[in-house]
Amino acid sequence: MTLDRRADLILVATTMLAAAGWIFSKEAIQGLPPFGFIGTRFVLASIFLLPFCHSALRKVSRGDLIRALGVGCLLGSALLLWIYAISVSDTLAEGAFIMSLSMLFVPLVAWPLFRQRPPRMFWFSLPLAFGGLMMLSLGGGWQQSASQVWFGLAALMLALHFNFNSRCAQRIPALLLTCIQLFVTGSMGLVASLSFETWPQEIGINIWGWFAMSVVIATSLRYVMQTTGQKHSTAANAAIIMVLEPVWTVVLSILWYGEQMPMNKVLGCTLILMALLFYRGGATIMAKLKAA
């Protein structure tokens, strides 16, 4: 097996772990308060990374540290919105597809912030994505659930984070930047939990099992595998493969929760998937067609 083929298979497995993380999170917050779950999960993840970036932390300038903390606040806001959306959602499938739209929102956010015009493929993909969102809301008339709004806000916040994180990553080592952002996200979750939530007096061992899988499998192992796969794969291949995450989430939610997917939601998810594939791989496909 060639190195690039092996990398692609690792990335496919990564998308499966990412999708499983949705199930782990949904199950964990059945016994843990949502914000408290995010707080403890990400503080622990940052502690695991700290020994590997301690020396870099001592060398980073105060200005870069403040920038990293600010970007971490954006990530924390996005993930708190995401976990709240999961807590009030009856279906993970449509939420996963709405969250995947964050990559389509990235150029839309970068345009006013950094005067970067969206690429041509973006304008072809946007109507498909918009149509997909409309189909998700169609069911005996136009209906928009609260969870769809929260997932949409989380996707927009992730797009904002992506833009600022890309610039911050040019100045700060990736491992240190990740550690700082995970710690900020966890701290925000714990503060929100202490302010708005009440922890149960007893938490079942099964809940801690789901929590442990969220930390070890869906966070630590997932990002190690993603980094390994991206190292030996092209950016185009990696981007297209990562689109599989919401697809696996749909499969797992149907198998685990028996979620029903009416035709309007199937069509909506399909349109969003087509928009993402066209946006991430359209230029490459068109170039190959012209060369053929």
N, C-alpha and C positions, 0 to 999 in steps of 0.2 A: 504493500500500500504506500502510495506517495505521501510526502509530508503535507502537501496542501490538501489532499483528500482527507487525511487524518485530522487536520485542523478543522475542516468543514464538519466532520462528524462530531468533533468535540463541541463545536458551536451549536449544532443541532441538539446535542445532549444538554447544553447550557440553556437553550430555550425551554426544554422540558423541565429543568430544575426551576427556572423562573416562573413557569406556569404552576408548578407544584407549590411555589411560594404563596400563590393566591389562596390555595386550599389551606396551607399551614396557617396563614394569617387569619382566614375566616374562622377556622376551628379554634385557634388560640384565643380570639376575642370573645368566644362564647363563655370563657371563664375569667378573662383578664380585661380590664378597661382598655379601650382602643388606644388612647394616648399613652397610657402606662405601658402597653405592649410595645409601641414604637420606641418609647423612651428607654426601657430596659434592653430591648433588642439592639439598638444602635449604640448605646453606651458600651455594652459588652463587646460589640464588634470593633469599636474604636480601641478598646483596651487590648484586644487581641493583636491589633496592628501596631500599637505604640512601640513595642520593643524593636520593630523593624525600621522605624523612622525617627527614633529618639535623637540620633546624632544630627539629622537634617533639621529637626525642630530647634535645636540649639543654634543653628546657623542662619535660620530664616530671619529676614528683617522685620521690624515692627510693622511697617507699611504693608508688606506682603501677608503678614499674619492677620492683620485687620481685614484685608481683602478676602482671605480664605474664610474668615469667620462670617463675613457678609454673604459670601456665596453659600456657606453652610446654612445660613438662615433661610435662603431661598429654597434649598433642598428640604429643609425641615418643614417649611410651610407647605410645600408640595406633598410631602409624605403624610403630614397630619390631615390634609384635605383628603388624600387617598384612603387612609385607613378609616376616616369618618364615613366616606362614601361606601366602603365595604360594609361598615357596621349597619348602615340603613338600607342596603341594597338586597333585593331578593334574588338577583342574578349576577353572577360574576362574569358571564360571557360578554354581555354588551359593555360592561365596565372595562374589560380588558381591551376591547377594540377602541373604545373612546380614549383610553389612556395612551394607546399606541399612536394616536393622532398628534401627540406631543412633538414628534419629529416633523410633522407637516406644519406645526405652529412655529417651529424654530425660525425659518426664514421670514415668516410674517412678523415676528417679534424683532428680528435683527434689522429689518428695514427702517423703522423709525428710530431705533436705538443707535445703530452704527452706520446708517446710510448704505446698507448692503442690499441691493435689489435681489429679490428672489430669482432663482434660476428659472429657465423657461418651462421645465417639466413641472414646476410647482403649480403654474397656472392651469395646466392640463389636469393635474391631480386634485386640485381644490374642489371643483364641482362634483367629482365623484365622492369625495369625503363628505361634502355638505349633503349630498343626496343620501348617503349612508346614514348620517345622523338623523335626517328627516324620517327615513324608513324605520329607524329604531323607535321613534316617537309615535309612529302610526299604529293605532290599535283601537278600532272602533271610534275613529276620530283622532285628531292630533292631541296626544297626551305626552307630557314631559314629567317624568318622575324626579323626585328630589335627588336621588342618587346620580342620575344622569348629569344634573347641574354640578354636583360636587365633583364627579369624575372629570367633567369638562374643565372646571376651575383648576383641578390638580394637574391636568395635562397642560394648560396654559402656564401654570407656575413652573412645571418641569421644563417647558420651552424657554422660559426666562432664565432658569438656572443653567440650562445647557449653554446659552449664549455667553453668560458671564463666566461660567466654569471653563469654557474653551480658552478665554483670554487669560484667566488666572492660571491655568495649567501651563502656560508658556513661561511662567515666572517661578513656579513652585513645583518641586518634585511630586510626581503623581501619587506616590504612596502616602506622603505627608499630607497632601491636599485631601486625599480620601479620608485619612484618619481624622483630620480636623473637622471635615464636614459630617462624618458619622457621629462624632462627639457632640457637635452643635445640634444636630438633628435629635439625638437622644436626649440632650439636656432640655431642648424645647418640648419634647414629648413628656418628660418628667414634670416640668413646670406646669404644662397644660393639665396633666393628670392631677397634680396636687391642687390645682385651682378649681377644676371643674368636675372631677370624678371621685367616686368613692370605691375603694378597693374592697373586694369581698373578704370576709374573715377567713374563709378556707378556699383553697384552690386545689382542685383535683390533680392527681399525678398525671392523668392523661393530658390535661391542659399544659402542664410543664413539658410534657413530651412534644406537643405541637410547637411550643415555644422554642424548645431546644432544636427541633428540626428547622425552624425559621432562621435561627442564628447560624447553625452549623452548615446546613445544606443550602438554604435559599439565599443566604448572605455570603458567608465565607467561601464555601466550595464553589458556589455559582460564579463569583467574581474571579476566583483563581482560574477556573476553567475558561471563562470568557477571555481573560487576559492571555492565557496560553493559546487559545484558538486564534485570536486576532493577531498574535505574533507571527503566525505562519500562514495566514490567509490574507487575501487582498481585501481592501476596505469595501469594495463593491460587493464581493461575496459575503463578507461578514454582515453588511447592512441588510442584504436581502434575506439571509438566513435568520437574522434576529426578528424578522417580521413574523416568524412562526410562533412566537410566544403567545399572542392572543388566540391563535388557532388551537394550540395545545390546551390553553385555559378553557376554551369552549368544550373540548373533548372531555377534560377532567371534570368540569362542572356538570356535564350531562351524566357522566358515569358515577360521580360521587354523590351529587345532590339530586339527580334525576330532573335537572332543569328542562323545562319545555322551551323549545325554540320555534315560535310561530313563524309563518312564512315572511312576515314583514321584517322580523329581526334577522332571519337568515339572509334576506336580500340586503338589509342594512349592513351587516357584518361583511358580506361579500363585496359590496361597493367600497367599504373602507379598506379592506384587504387589497382590492384592485388599485385603489388610490396610492397606498403605501408602496406596493410593488412597482407601479408606474413611476412614482416619484424617485424611488431609490435605484431602480434598474432601467428606467425608460431610456435614458441617454445611452447606456451601454448597448441595449437591444437595438436601438435605432442606428447606432454606429456600425454594429455588426451587419444589420440588414443592408446598409449602404455599401459596405465593403464586399458583400456577397455577390 
